[in-house]
Amino acid sequence: MSKHPDQKTINQMGIARNEAQLVLRKKQSSENLKSAPKIALKNSTCEYENVEEEIMARNTIVTDQIRIIKSQLPGLLKRLSKIKDTRNPKKVKHKLTILMIYGIFMFVFNVSSRREADREMTMPVFLKNLKEFFPEVEKLPHNDTLMRLLTGIEVDQIEKALIACIQKLIRNKKFVRYLINGCYPIAIDGTQKMVRDYIWSEQCQERCVGKEDQKYKQYYVYVLEASLSFQNGMTLPLMSEFLSYTEGDTERKKQDCETKAFKRLAKRLKSTFKRLPIMLLLDGLYANGPVIKICSDNRWEYMIVLKDESLTTVWREYNILQGLEPQNIFKMKWGNRKQIFKWVNNIEYEYDRGKIHLIHIVVCKETWEEFDKKSGAIMVKQSKHAWLSNKPLNKRNMHELCNLGARHRWNIESEILIQKHHGYQYEHCFSYNWNAMKGYHFLMRIGLMLNVLVQYSECFIDVIKTLGKRGAIKFVFETLKGPWLNAEYIQRKLKKPLQLRLI
């Protein structure tokens, strides 16, 4: 007979799973543990009962989003207007600022390519609706016009406009609630942007791939990203450092690398935010003496992932001293997890022939229970995390530094995945000119920053809960492409002052 269960058995298994899940939830509740939060969107039909309600909702949502974006545009456009325009003045049809607005909105609305932008963003209805918010936009250009502009201008000025916008938000104390130990947490991580089997720019990095008898060269673009990474999940792009073959030691055939790019990025970060209290959140690649020295010289705090195979002498000293300091232990419950922290302060880390830094190490071991849908059993899971810190550790600062700070280094990993797979086309080559490619990248980062501010604003949170982040962007773009908007309502709303409140 077949071992495949019949429908009656399958139904009984489903009932058993539901009962086991209920037992787990009751057990977690009795132990003051919180269940893992549900992130699924509402599973319901459309909440609008008639056309009038839908029209009103579309007008409200679009106007709220554009108002938030318009609140940040004056400063952005002021900086962007200072970029030297290298085009022939006699042939200029579109102002530089109009091209910048066009490029930014191309990524705000998650347009996937230059051709799609030409199709979707030049429709008469879209232009008419856009004029309601931006009367100065008379006509939208062809995307090739933007590409030619980015080929000749100093595209680094676009990133400086982004940084100036973040600086203004910092001055206005928009992020004070999310600081870690009084510092702004900045996560840094590298990622591949694009790869080709042929070389298209001298700045491309190269590598050999394939089996020994079929090896060939690949040419790729690699970027080191820095982003503000807050405890509520909000991640705002800050700086990008492109790795370039020409930055390496070409005579010794040594390419540029992430470590060299980090030194350049750290120098820019310090010159831009001279007095800003900063905490760097770094992965295990940066657990080394030179990086710790850079942080120490710049008076930055840091939380660096420490892998088991890294800094063997430091691990050896930790294991010895931890046994001699049994009081350095802290237990707590966080979410659905039980955590045990053990730490050792003032470990001397020696590197590069006698250079010494005092560092502090904390190890977190946590356990939690999850329901296994396959077996129907409650599984006990475990994990271990370890970090280097420049801050002496104790029971009072453990939760803030580790759970609210160090663990949110993953925010930048999520941000990179969002840029690659959620509509921002991070890996798409918008131009094979190196300068223009960087320009599109910086415009994409501005578009992402504006969308994050919208998504975490107080007036937009209910829309995100209903439609989701990508759904809200699609909803707004579709509304702007159709005859939905009421000009009188828009003008009345635009006249009202807006105060950006983040959740």
SULQUIUR-V378544 format. One record per residue. N is the residue number from 0. RES is the residue in three letters. SS is DSSP state (alpha for helix, beta for strand, coil for the rest). Layout:
N/RES/SS, N/RES/SS
This chain:
0/MET/coil, 1/SER/coil, 2/LYS/coil, 3/HIS/coil, 4/PRO/coil, 5/ASP/coil, 6/GLN/alpha, 7/LYS/alpha, 8/THR/alpha, 9/ILE/alpha, 10/ASN/alpha, 11/GLN/alpha, 12/MET/alpha, 13/GLY/alpha, 14/ILE/alpha, 15/ALA/alpha, 16/ARG/alpha, 17/ASN/alpha, 18/GLU/alpha, 19/ALA/alpha, 20/GLN/alpha, 21/LEU/alpha, 22/VAL/alpha, 23/LEU/alpha, 24/ARG/alpha, 25/LYS/alpha, 26/LYS/alpha, 27/GLN/alpha, 28/SER/alpha, 29/SER/alpha, 30/GLU/coil, 31/ASN/coil, 32/LEU/coil, 33/LYS/coil, 34/SER/coil, 35/ALA/coil, 36/PRO/coil, 37/LYS/coil, 38/ILE/coil, 39/ALA/coil, 40/LEU/coil, 41/LYS/coil, 42/ASN/coil, 43/SER/coil, 44/THR/coil, 45/CYS/coil, 46/GLU/coil, 47/TYR/coil, 48/GLU/coil, 49/ASN/coil, 50/VAL/alpha, 51/GLU/alpha, 52/GLU/alpha, 53/GLU/alpha, 54/ILE/alpha, 55/MET/alpha, 56/ALA/alpha, 57/ARG/alpha, 58/ASN/alpha, 59/THR/alpha, 60/ILE/alpha, 61/VAL/alpha, 62/THR/alpha, 63/ASP/alpha, 64/GLN/alpha, 65/ILE/alpha, 66/ARG/alpha, 67/ILE/alpha, 68/ILE/alpha, 69/LYS/alpha, 70/SER/alpha, 71/GLN/alpha, 72/LEU/alpha, 73/PRO/alpha, 74/GLY/alpha, 75/LEU/alpha, 76/LEU/alpha, 77/LYS/alpha, 78/ARG/alpha, 79/LEU/alpha, 80/SER/coil, 81/LYS/coil, 82/ILE/coil, 83/LYS/coil, 84/ASP/coil, 85/THR/coil, 86/ARG/coil, 87/ASN/coil, 88/PRO/alpha, 89/LYS/alpha, 90/LYS/alpha, 91/VAL/coil, 92/LYS/coil, 93/HIS/coil, 94/LYS/coil, 95/LEU/alpha, 96/THR/alpha, 97/ILE/alpha, 98/LEU/alpha, 99/MET/alpha, 100/ILE/alpha, 101/TYR/alpha, 102/GLY/alpha, 103/ILE/alpha, 104/PHE/alpha, 105/MET/alpha, 106/PHE/alpha, 107/VAL/alpha, 108/PHE/coil, 109/ASN/coil, 110/VAL/coil, 111/SER/coil, 112/SER/coil, 113/ARG/alpha, 114/ARG/alpha, 115/GLU/alpha, 116/ALA/alpha, 117/ASP/alpha, 118/ARG/alpha, 119/GLU/alpha, 120/MET/coil, 121/THR/coil, 122/MET/coil, 123/PRO/alpha, 124/VAL/alpha, 125/PHE/alpha, 126/LEU/alpha, 127/LYS/alpha, 128/ASN/alpha, 129/LEU/alpha, 130/LYS/alpha, 131/GLU/alpha, 132/PHE/alpha, 133/PHE/coil, 134/PRO/coil, 135/GLU/coil, 136/VAL/coil, 137/GLU/coil, 138/LYS/coil, 139/LEU/coil, 140/PRO/coil, 141/HIS/coil, 142/ASN/alpha, 143/ASP/alpha, 144/THR/alpha, 145/LEU/alpha, 146/MET/alpha, 147/ARG/alpha, 148/LEU/alpha, 149/LEU/alpha, 150/THR/alpha, 151/GLY/alpha, 152/ILE/coil, 153/GLU/coil, 154/VAL/coil, 155/ASP/alpha, 156/GLN/alpha, 157/ILE/alpha, 158/GLU/alpha, 159/LYS/alpha, 160/ALA/alpha, 161/LEU/alpha, 162/ILE/alpha, 163/ALA/alpha, 164/CYS/alpha, 165/ILE/alpha, 166/GLN/alpha, 167/LYS/alpha, 168/LEU/alpha, 169/ILE/alpha, 170/ARG/alpha, 171/ASN/coil, 172/LYS/coil, 173/LYS/coil, 174/PHE/coil, 175/VAL/alpha, 176/ARG/alpha, 177/TYR/alpha, 178/LEU/coil, 179/ILE/beta, 180/ASN/coil, 181/GLY/coil, 182/CYS/beta, 183/TYR/beta, 184/PRO/beta, 185/ILE/beta, 186/ALA/beta, 187/ILE/beta, 188/ASP/beta, 189/GLY/beta, 190/THR/beta, 191/GLN/beta, 192/LYS/beta, 193/MET/beta, 194/VAL/beta, 195/ARG/beta, 196/ASP/coil, 197/TYR/coil, 198/ILE/coil, 199/TRP/coil, 200/SER/coil, 201/GLU/coil, 202/GLN/coil, 203/CYS/coil, 204/GLN/beta, 205/GLU/beta, 206/ARG/beta, 207/CYS/beta, 208/VAL/beta, 209/GLY/coil, 210/LYS/coil, 211/GLU/alpha, 212/ASP/alpha, 213/GLN/alpha, 214/LYS/coil, 215/TYR/beta, 216/LYS/beta, 217/GLN/beta, 218/TYR/beta, 219/TYR/beta, 220/VAL/beta, 221/TYR/beta, 222/VAL/beta, 223/LEU/beta, 224/GLU/beta, 225/ALA/beta, 226/SER/beta, 227/LEU/beta, 228/SER/beta, 229/PHE/coil, 230/GLN/coil, 231/ASN/coil, 232/GLY/coil, 233/MET/coil, 234/THR/beta, 235/LEU/beta, 236/PRO/beta, 237/LEU/beta, 238/MET/beta, 239/SER/beta, 240/GLU/beta, 241/PHE/beta, 242/LEU/coil, 243/SER/coil, 244/TYR/alpha, 245/THR/alpha, 246/GLU/alpha, 247/GLY/coil, 248/ASP/beta, 249/THR/coil, 250/GLU/coil, 251/ARG/coil, 252/LYS/coil, 253/LYS/beta, 254/GLN/coil, 255/ASP/coil, 256/CYS/coil, 257/GLU/alpha, 258/THR/alpha, 259/LYS/alpha, 260/ALA/alpha, 261/PHE/alpha, 262/LYS/alpha, 263/ARG/alpha, 264/LEU/alpha, 265/ALA/alpha, 266/LYS/alpha, 267/ARG/alpha, 268/LEU/alpha, 269/LYS/alpha, 270/SER/alpha, 271/THR/alpha, 272/PHE/coil, 273/LYS/coil, 274/ARG/coil, 275/LEU/coil, 276/PRO/coil, 277/ILE/beta, 278/MET/beta, 279/LEU/beta, 280/LEU/beta, 281/LEU/beta, 282/ASP/coil, 283/GLY/alpha, 284/LEU/alpha, 285/TYR/alpha, 286/ALA/coil, 287/ASN/coil, 288/GLY/alpha, 289/PRO/alpha, 290/VAL/alpha, 291/ILE/alpha, 292/LYS/alpha, 293/ILE/alpha, 294/CYS/alpha, 295/SER/alpha, 296/ASP/alpha, 297/ASN/coil, 298/ARG/coil, 299/TRP/coil, 300/GLU/beta, 301/TYR/beta, 302/MET/beta, 303/ILE/beta, 304/VAL/beta, 305/LEU/coil, 306/LYS/coil, 307/ASP/coil, 308/GLU/coil, 309/SER/coil, 310/LEU/coil, 311/THR/alpha, 312/THR/alpha, 313/VAL/alpha, 314/TRP/alpha, 315/ARG/alpha, 316/GLU/alpha, 317/TYR/alpha, 318/ASN/alpha, 319/ILE/alpha, 320/LEU/alpha, 321/GLN/alpha, 322/GLY/alpha, 323/LEU/alpha, 324/GLU/coil, 325/PRO/coil, 326/GLN/coil, 327/ASN/coil, 328/ILE/beta, 329/PHE/beta, 330/LYS/beta, 331/MET/beta, 332/LYS/beta, 333/TRP/beta, 334/GLY/coil, 335/ASN/coil, 336/ARG/beta, 337/LYS/beta, 338/GLN/beta, 339/ILE/beta, 340/PHE/beta, 341/LYS/beta, 342/TRP/beta, 343/VAL/beta, 344/ASN/beta, 345/ASN/beta, 346/ILE/beta, 347/GLU/beta, 348/TYR/beta, 349/GLU/beta, 350/TYR/beta, 351/ASP/coil, 352/ARG/coil, 353/GLY/coil, 354/LYS/beta, 355/ILE/beta, 356/HIS/beta, 357/LEU/beta, 358/ILE/beta, 359/HIS/beta, 360/ILE/beta, 361/VAL/beta, 362/VAL/beta, 363/CYS/beta, 364/LYS/beta, 365/GLU/beta, 366/THR/beta, 367/TRP/beta, 368/GLU/beta, 369/GLU/beta, 370/PHE/beta, 371/ASP/coil, 372/LYS/coil, 373/LYS/coil, 374/SER/coil, 375/GLY/coil, 376/ALA/coil, 377/ILE/beta, 378/MET/beta, 379/VAL/beta, 380/LYS/beta, 381/GLN/beta, 382/SER/beta, 383/LYS/beta, 384/HIS/beta, 385/ALA/beta, 386/TRP/beta, 387/LEU/beta, 388/SER/beta, 389/ASN/coil, 390/LYS/coil, 391/PRO/coil, 392/LEU/coil, 393/ASN/coil, 394/LYS/coil, 395/ARG/coil, 396/ASN/coil, 397/MET/alpha, 398/HIS/alpha, 399/GLU/alpha, 400/LEU/alpha, 401/CYS/alpha, 402/ASN/alpha, 403/LEU/alpha, 404/GLY/alpha, 405/ALA/alpha, 406/ARG/alpha, 407/HIS/alpha, 408/ARG/alpha, 409/TRP/alpha, 410/ASN/alpha, 411/ILE/alpha, 412/GLU/alpha, 413/SER/alpha, 414/GLU/alpha, 415/ILE/alpha, 416/LEU/alpha, 417/ILE/alpha, 418/GLN/alpha, 419/LYS/alpha, 420/HIS/alpha, 421/HIS/coil, 422/GLY/coil, 423/TYR/coil, 424/GLN/coil, 425/TYR/coil, 426/GLU/coil, 427/HIS/coil, 428/CYS/coil, 429/PHE/coil, 430/SER/coil, 431/TYR/coil, 432/ASN/coil, 433/TRP/alpha, 434/ASN/alpha, 435/ALA/alpha, 436/MET/alpha, 437/LYS/alpha, 438/GLY/alpha, 439/TYR/alpha, 440/HIS/alpha, 441/PHE/alpha, 442/LEU/alpha, 443/MET/alpha, 444/ARG/alpha, 445/ILE/alpha, 446/GLY/alpha, 447/LEU/alpha, 448/MET/alpha, 449/LEU/alpha, 450/ASN/alpha, 451/VAL/alpha, 452/LEU/alpha, 453/VAL/alpha, 454/GLN/alpha, 455/TYR/coil, 456/SER/beta, 457/GLU/alpha, 458/CYS/alpha, 459/PHE/alpha, 460/ILE/alpha, 461/ASP/alpha, 462/VAL/alpha, 463/ILE/alpha, 464/LYS/alpha, 465/THR/alpha, 466/LEU/alpha, 467/GLY/coil, 468/LYS/alpha, 469/ARG/alpha, 470/GLY/alpha, 471/ALA/alpha, 472/ILE/alpha, 473/LYS/alpha, 474/PHE/alpha, 475/VAL/alpha, 476/PHE/alpha, 477/GLU/alpha, 478/THR/alpha, 479/LEU/alpha, 480/LYS/coil, 481/GLY/coil, 482/PRO/coil, 483/TRP/coil, 484/LEU/coil, 485/ASN/coil, 486/ALA/alpha, 487/GLU/alpha, 488/TYR/alpha, 489/ILE/alpha, 490/GLN/alpha, 491/ARG/alpha, 492/LYS/alpha, 493/LEU/alpha, 494/LYS/alpha, 495/LYS/coil, 496/PRO/coil, 497/LEU/coil, 498/GLN/coil, 499/LEU/coil, 500/ARG/coil, 501/LEU/beta, 502/ILE/coil
